[in-house]
Amino acid sequence: MSSPSSRPHVLAVAKLPPFLMGPLQESFEVHDRLHESDPVAFAKIAPLIRGVAGGGESKVPRALIEQLPALEIISIMGVGYDGVDVSAALERRIPVTHTPGVLNDEVADLALGLMLSVARRIPLADRYVRAGQWAKEGAMPLARKVSGARLGIVGLGRIGQAIALRAEAFGMSIAYTGRSAKPDLAYSFYPTAQALAAAVDFLVVITPGGAGTRHLINADVLKALGPEGYLINVARGSVVDEAALVEALAKGVIAGAGLDVFEQEPHPMEALWSMDNVVLTPHMASATVQTRHAMANLAVSNLRAHFDGQPLFTPVPEWQ
């Protein structure tokens, strides 16, 4: 191991979990959110920073990148990296890495879990039993069958295909939309989210975030999904117009929603809290011990590979 004085300096731009911070500190001189906690001290060490480490929600704007003249790499622990100004990084030939692949299964699992939870009303049923309502009021109202239903996937990348594979086991018919059709897959392609929504019972959103997909799921898409349709979002909160969604849920424009992500995290619109036709989870799609540790290992491995002069494991597509 290199002596502390010779190790690359890395700025942590978010509160990182111990299983990521520990390995970082073993290999690098880590400055934990110094740009936020002590701007004066940060200004002194900024010229030394050669790497940035963050999570999927981390913000690495152009203004921060410009304060780091020696910056060589930005490593994100997460598949999403829309908080990073990738254009600003690439202008200086600074690679950005993320952690795709290792979380496909977990996100796909939660997508199916949300689908089952909202359609079969599992959280509501749990509360029904705990409150003693079963004994007092008898059986709950009937729920909605999932097996054999029509599934639409917005974004058929790695995770979208993992969701489709699981849905096939439920006997669901599968269709999708995305930037382009995938001729090697047997699923039906629709050119727009609105056209897809009109043809399915469950609409699962797993497209990347960012300006290009902001409010892709809007009032028109929700209207097309219809009063027997369900929206599942395991992508980014920005992809769904949350105000339009709340209105659609309140007025019965759609039947329900399962949401793991929100526009203003950690503050979903309060109207969602009291809705019985919504299942809410706190951006936890990849939140298992096994997967988060694998993500952390990959994020650190990208940094180590760079400083060892080796090829990066998982640069973002814009870099490739």
Secondary structure per residue as TSV (DSSP state, phi and psi in degrees):
chain	resnum	aa	ss	phi	psi
A	1	M	-	360.0	142.4
A	2	S	-	-68.9	153.2
A	3	S	-	-68.1	151.1
A	4	P	G	-52.1	-37.1
A	5	S	G	-69.2	-24.9
A	6	S	G	-99.9	-3.5
A	7	R	S	-77.0	145.3
A	8	P	-	-60.4	142.2
A	9	H	E	-86.9	131.7
A	10	V	E	-127.3	135.0
A	11	L	E	-98.9	122.3
A	12	A	E	-86.5	121.1
A	13	V	-	-99.2	7.2
A	14	A	S	-151.0	166.9
A	15	K	-	-72.0	109.7
A	16	L	-	-96.5	146.0
A	17	P	-	-66.5	154.9
A	18	P	H	-55.8	-35.0
A	19	F	H	-73.6	-9.5
A	20	L	H	-101.4	-45.0
A	21	M	H	-61.9	-40.2
A	22	G	H	-57.1	-56.4
A	23	P	H	-61.7	-34.3
A	24	L	H	-60.9	-46.1
A	25	Q	H	-68.4	-22.5
A	26	E	H	-70.4	-30.9
A	27	S	H	-108.9	-20.8
A	28	F	S	-135.3	162.7
A	29	E	E	-86.2	106.6
A	30	V	E	-99.0	128.6
A	31	H	E	-109.2	108.1
A	32	D	E	-83.2	101.7
A	33	R	S	51.8	34.3
A	34	L	H	-63.7	-28.5
A	35	H	H	-65.5	-21.4
A	36	E	H	-98.2	-38.7
A	37	S	H	-84.3	-30.7
A	38	D	-	-150.6	81.4
A	39	P	H	-57.6	-32.4
A	40	V	H	-67.2	-48.1
A	41	A	H	-64.5	-36.2
A	42	F	H	-64.1	-41.1
A	43	A	H	-58.8	-31.6
A	44	K	H	-74.2	-35.9
A	45	I	H	-97.5	-9.7
A	46	A	G	-52.3	-40.1
A	47	P	G	-65.2	-14.9
A	48	L	G	-91.7	-16.2
A	49	I	E	-69.6	121.3
A	50	R	E	-110.3	-15.2
A	51	G	E	-141.8	152.7
A	52	V	E	-122.4	134.8
A	53	A	E	-122.2	134.6
A	54	G	E	-154.5	179.0
A	55	G	E	-104.5	-177.7
A	56	G	T	-63.5	-23.1
A	57	E	T	-99.1	2.3
A	58	S	-	-67.0	147.1
A	59	K	-	-103.6	121.6
A	60	V	B	-127.8	78.8
A	61	P	-	-78.2	169.4
A	62	R	H	-55.7	-39.9
A	63	A	H	-59.9	-39.1
A	64	L	H	-71.1	-43.7
A	65	I	H	-58.1	-39.5
A	66	E	H	-67.7	-20.5
A	67	Q	T	-82.7	-4.3
A	68	L	-	-118.5	83.1
A	69	P	T	-66.1	-23.0
A	70	A	T	-99.1	7.5
A	71	L	-	-61.1	133.2
A	72	E	-	-119.9	-23.4
A	73	I	E	-159.4	146.9
A	74	I	E	-122.6	119.1
A	75	S	E	-113.3	121.2
A	76	I	E	-110.7	128.9
A	77	M	E	-89.3	88.9
A	78	G	S	162.2	154.9
A	79	V	S	-78.5	-32.0
A	80	G	-	-84.9	144.5
A	81	Y	-	-144.7	29.0
A	82	D	T	-70.1	-9.8
A	83	G	T	-81.0	-7.6
A	84	V	B	-95.7	131.9
A	85	D	-	-79.3	86.4
A	86	V	H	-63.5	-37.5
A	87	S	H	-60.3	-43.3
A	88	A	H	-63.2	-38.1
A	89	A	H	-68.0	-45.8
A	90	L	H	-68.0	-27.7
A	91	E	H	-58.5	-30.4
A	92	R	T	-102.9	12.1
A	93	R	T	59.5	36.8
A	94	I	-	-95.8	114.8
A	95	P	-	-70.9	147.7
A	96	V	E	-116.8	132.2
A	97	T	E	-120.1	155.5
A	98	H	-	-139.2	-168.2
A	99	T	-	-129.6	63.9
A	100	P	-	-76.1	169.8
A	101	G	S	86.9	-54.3
A	102	V	T	-71.5	-13.8
A	103	L	T	-112.7	8.6
A	104	N	H	-56.1	-49.3
A	105	D	H	-63.1	-42.9
A	106	E	H	-65.6	-43.6
A	107	V	H	-66.5	-41.5
A	108	A	H	-63.0	-41.2
A	109	D	H	-59.0	-45.6
A	110	L	H	-68.2	-35.5
A	111	A	H	-57.8	-45.9
A	112	L	H	-67.2	-37.0
A	113	G	H	-62.3	-42.7
A	114	L	H	-65.3	-39.5
A	115	M	H	-60.5	-48.5
A	116	L	H	-66.0	-39.9
A	117	S	H	-63.5	-43.9
A	118	V	H	-79.5	-38.3
A	119	A	H	-72.2	-42.3
A	120	R	T	-89.3	0.5
A	121	R	T	58.6	42.3
A	122	I	H	-64.6	-49.5
A	123	P	H	-61.1	-38.9
A	124	L	H	-65.3	-40.2
A	125	A	H	-65.1	-38.3
A	126	D	H	-60.6	-46.0
A	127	R	H	-65.3	-35.1
A	128	Y	H	-60.7	-43.5
A	129	V	H	-69.8	-47.2
A	130	R	H	-62.0	-31.1
A	131	A	T	-84.1	-0.5
A	132	G	T	78.0	11.0
A	133	Q	H	-71.2	-29.0
A	134	W	H	-58.4	-48.2
A	135	A	H	-68.0	-34.7
A	136	K	H	-82.9	-39.1
A	137	E	H	-113.5	-7.1
A	138	G	-	83.5	-158.8
A	139	A	S	-65.5	150.2
A	140	M	-	-72.5	163.3
A	141	P	-	-58.8	152.6
A	142	L	-	-65.7	149.2
A	143	A	-	-101.4	-170.0
A	144	R	-	-108.0	131.9
A	145	K	-	-69.0	141.0
A	146	V	-	-101.7	-47.9
A	147	S	T	-55.2	134.7
A	148	G	T	82.6	-3.1
A	149	A	-	-76.6	172.2
A	150	R	E	-96.4	123.1
A	151	L	E	-109.4	132.0
A	152	G	E	-115.6	133.8
A	153	I	E	-117.3	122.8
A	154	V	E	-94.2	97.8
A	155	G	-	105.0	94.6
A	156	L	-	-102.5	56.7
A	157	G	S	-84.4	-152.6
A	158	R	H	-58.6	-47.8
A	159	I	H	-71.3	-40.6
A	160	G	H	-57.8	-40.3
A	161	Q	H	-69.8	-32.9
A	162	A	H	-67.0	-36.4
A	163	I	H	-65.3	-45.2
A	164	A	H	-59.6	-41.3
A	165	L	H	-60.9	-42.4
A	166	R	H	-67.5	-40.0
A	167	A	H	-64.9	-32.2
A	168	E	H	-59.6	-35.8
A	169	A	H	-67.3	-20.5
A	170	F	T	-91.7	6.8
A	171	G	T	69.4	23.3
A	172	M	-	-82.6	144.8
A	173	S	E	-83.0	143.9
A	174	I	E	-125.5	132.5
A	175	A	E	-135.1	166.5
A	176	Y	E	-155.6	165.0
A	177	T	E	-135.1	158.0
A	178	G	-	-176.9	-170.7
A	179	R	S	-64.3	-30.3
A	180	S	S	-156.2	160.3
A	181	A	-	-73.0	154.6
A	182	K	-	-114.6	92.3
A	183	P	T	-59.4	-23.0
A	184	D	T	-78.7	-6.8
A	185	L	S	-107.9	146.4
A	186	A	-	-85.6	-1.7
A	187	Y	S	-75.0	154.4
A	188	S	E	-75.7	136.7
A	189	F	E	-105.0	136.3
A	190	Y	-	-120.1	140.4
A	191	P	S	-72.5	-21.9
A	192	T	S	-137.1	159.7
A	193	A	H	-64.2	-34.9
A	194	Q	H	-66.5	-44.7
A	195	A	H	-63.6	-39.6
A	196	L	H	-64.9	-45.5
A	197	A	H	-58.3	-37.9
A	198	A	T	-67.6	-15.6
A	199	A	T	-107.9	3.0
A	200	V	-	-131.9	167.5
A	201	D	S	-97.8	-35.9
A	202	F	E	-123.2	127.6
A	203	L	E	-113.9	111.3
A	204	V	E	-102.3	126.2
A	205	V	E	-101.6	119.9
A	206	I	-	-144.6	37.8
A	207	T	-	-91.0	154.7
A	208	P	-	-60.4	156.3
A	209	G	-	-84.4	-165.9
A	210	G	S	108.6	175.4
A	211	A	G	-60.4	-33.4
A	212	G	G	-69.0	-21.0
A	213	T	G	-119.3	9.5
A	214	R	T	-60.3	127.2
A	215	H	T	56.0	31.7
A	216	L	-	-57.9	-37.7
A	217	I	B	-94.2	98.6
A	218	N	-	-116.0	-170.7
A	219	A	H	-59.3	-37.7
A	220	D	H	-66.1	-40.6
A	221	V	H	-65.8	-42.3
A	222	L	H	-64.9	-39.6
A	223	K	H	-62.5	-39.4
A	224	A	H	-66.1	-35.2
A	225	L	H	-63.0	-40.4
A	226	G	-	87.8	171.4
A	227	P	T	-69.2	-10.2
A	228	E	T	-109.9	8.7
A	229	G	-	-98.9	154.5
A	230	Y	E	-124.8	138.6
A	231	L	E	-104.2	132.5
A	232	I	E	-122.7	123.4
A	233	N	E	-120.4	111.4
A	234	V	-	-121.4	24.7
A	235	A	S	-99.1	-102.6
A	236	R	-	-132.5	146.6
A	237	G	G	-60.6	-30.7
A	238	S	G	-66.1	-19.8
A	239	V	G	-71.7	-25.0
A	240	V	B	-109.2	132.7
A	241	D	-	-73.7	98.8
A	242	E	H	-64.8	-36.9
A	243	A	H	-64.5	-42.4
A	244	A	H	-64.8	-36.1
A	245	L	H	-65.6	-45.2
A	246	V	H	-58.6	-44.1
A	247	E	H	-63.9	-41.4
A	248	A	H	-64.7	-38.8
A	249	L	H	-69.2	-41.8
A	250	A	H	-67.6	-33.8
A	251	K	T	-97.3	2.1
A	252	G	T	75.5	17.7
A	253	V	S	-62.6	-37.5
A	254	I	S	-125.5	164.8
A	255	A	S	-80.0	-34.3
A	256	G	E	-179.9	178.7
A	257	A	E	-151.1	147.7
A	258	G	E	-120.4	117.9
A	259	L	E	-125.9	124.4
A	260	D	S	-105.2	-12.2
A	261	V	-	-136.6	155.4
A	262	F	-	-144.6	161.1
A	263	E	T	-66.0	-41.0
A	264	Q	T	-121.7	76.4
A	265	E	T	-76.7	141.5
A	266	P	T	-95.4	45.3
A	267	H	-	-126.5	76.9
A	268	P	-	-60.1	154.7
A	269	M	-	-56.7	130.9
A	270	E	G	-61.5	-25.6
A	271	A	G	-58.1	-27.8
A	272	L	G	-70.3	-27.2
A	273	W	T	-60.5	-35.9
A	274	S	T	-99.0	4.4
A	275	M	-	-84.7	124.4
A	276	D	T	-76.0	-14.7
A	277	N	T	-97.9	22.2
A	278	V	E	-132.2	137.8
A	279	V	E	-113.1	126.4
A	280	L	E	-116.4	133.0
A	281	T	-	-130.6	152.2
A	282	P	-	-88.5	65.6
A	283	H	S	46.9	59.8
A	284	M	-	-119.5	18.3
A	285	A	T	-57.4	-37.3
A	286	S	T	-102.3	12.5
A	287	A	-	-86.9	67.9
A	288	T	S	-121.6	156.7
A	289	V	H	-56.2	-47.3
A	290	Q	H	-63.0	-46.2
A	291	T	H	-74.3	-41.9
A	292	R	H	-63.8	-36.2
A	293	H	H	-66.2	-39.5
A	294	A	H	-64.7	-38.1
A	295	M	H	-64.8	-44.2
A	296	A	H	-62.2	-43.0
A	297	N	H	-60.8	-40.4
A	298	L	H	-69.7	-38.9
A	299	A	H	-62.5	-42.9
A	300	V	H	-69.4	-39.2
A	301	S	H	-61.7	-36.3
A	302	N	H	-63.7	-43.0
A	303	L	H	-64.0	-47.0
A	304	R	H	-62.4	-41.2
A	305	A	H	-60.3	-43.2
A	306	H	H	-61.0	-50.1
A	307	F	H	-74.4	-14.4
A	308	D	T	-92.6	2.1
A	309	G	T	74.1	23.4
A	310	Q	-	-103.5	161.4
A	311	P	-	-61.4	144.6
A	312	L	-	-72.1	147.0
A	313	F	S	-76.5	-47.1
A	314	T	S	-141.5	70.8
A	315	P	B	-68.4	153.8
A	316	V	-	-66.6	155.9
A	317	P	G	-54.8	-34.0
A	318	E	G	-62.0	-25.0
A	319	W	G	-83.0	-26.0
A	320	Q	-	-78.9	360.0
